[in-house]
Amino acid sequence: MTGPLPVVIVMLDGLADRPHDAFGGRTANEAAATPVLDALAARGRCGVHHALDPGRAPSSELAHWAMLGYRPDEFCGRAVLEARGHGLPVADDAAYAYGALRPSVVRDGARWLTGRAGAEQESLCRVLLDRLAAIDPAVRVHPLPRGEAIVAFHGLDSDLVSDTDSFLEHRVPMLRPQPLEPAAVGAARVVETWTRAALDALAGEPLDTCTLKWFGRPRAVPPFRDRHGVEGPFAGSSPFIAGLARTLALAPVQARDLAAGLGVAADALRGGASFAFCHTKAPDEAGHTKDPAVKRAVVEALDADLAVLAGPPFADAIVCVTGDHGTPACGSDIIHSGDAVPLIVTGPGVWADGLAFGERACRGGSLGVLRGADLMPVLLDLAGRAPFLGARVGPEPFSQCPWPV
């Protein structure tokens, strides 16, 4: 190694799995034919990580936030990330929620959600969202496809309000918004009042409910470059990933799949970028089918895409292949799991653990068991970019302010 190396993170969203009887007690990752991942594990360092803590089943946004080296108190909320990802303006005086038009039924004194808006209802959704936008001028409704929307509550004194979307709609009815701190009592009351008005405005329609989730508001966070000393493209296919990139002052690049994202990263490295991030949601979507064979097939397909990591320019970089959380292909009520996620790191100067890919094999590697917050320090250290902690150069490790001359 002659100088600092670039860092590449390949994020296989929802990667971790659980053992399946159909695979003789192996996970989908362990049962899959993964010659490329096996070769990476053999020549690199392996381990597992918990994005938050053991047993904590994180959402993707909380997992990514921690793994990219940011603190919970700095988090702006998923709705803000989605708004930025869709190119919407985000105002400092508003709290944001992610809304969705839903059909519902009233049963046993509660309102139960019964599905989502269909593609054939797109024109109806626009009419209904316009109707909701007229409820209160201080609550702005920004329509998105499929009956979804960014809902901006201007003037709220807190964004710490609970979701009305229960997530597990077959077990839990639509929820009443609750304050998550004493100062949020007024905000929760405003959200409840608006939601009741929305129910009145939608009464009798096929989509008669608007749920809200992922509340947040803009918060000042240091750019990724100031915190870690590297920057480059953030490639993925979802607005969430684009919004996360914009929040961290990184360059979002639309990439339809992992192969395209790796192409973006390769071009960036050849152009001198010090960092690249590639995201695919394919393992997560496969896990949500609850069919282990589907997840195994997806992992095998992604393995073929990863073959480019063996050659330049990736061979001259510190490359991390991992996931953000588990999405087990089992258990109908399991959304995400808090299981340990396999982690592989390769590159010049990285010793070889000589292992294979998989949950149990990677756990025996030299990286051991990490937390998400450990990821960037480990990668920067291996890349020869770790900040010297005895020096205080500014409020962030790489936010130096040169002496004026």
ABEGO torsion letter per residue (X at the ends): XABBBBBBBBBBBGABBBBBAAAGGBBAAAABBBAAAAAAAAABBBBBBBABBBGBBBBAAAAAAAAAGBBAAABAEAAAAAAAAAGBBBBAABBBBBBBBBBBBBBGGBBBBAEBBBAAAAAAAAAAAAAAAAABAABBBBBBBGGBBBBBBBGBABABBBBABAGBAAABBBBBBBBABAAAAAAAAAAAAAAAAAAAAABGBABABBBBBGBBBBBBBBBAAAAAGBBEBBBBABAAAAAAAAAAGBBBBBBABAAAAAAAAAAAAAAGBABBBBBBAAAAAAAAAGBAAAAAAAAAAAAAAAAAAABOAAAABBBBBBBABBBBBBEAABABBABBBBBBBBEBGBBBAGBBBEAAAAAABAAEBBBAAAAAAAAAAAAGABBBAABBAEABAABBBBBBX
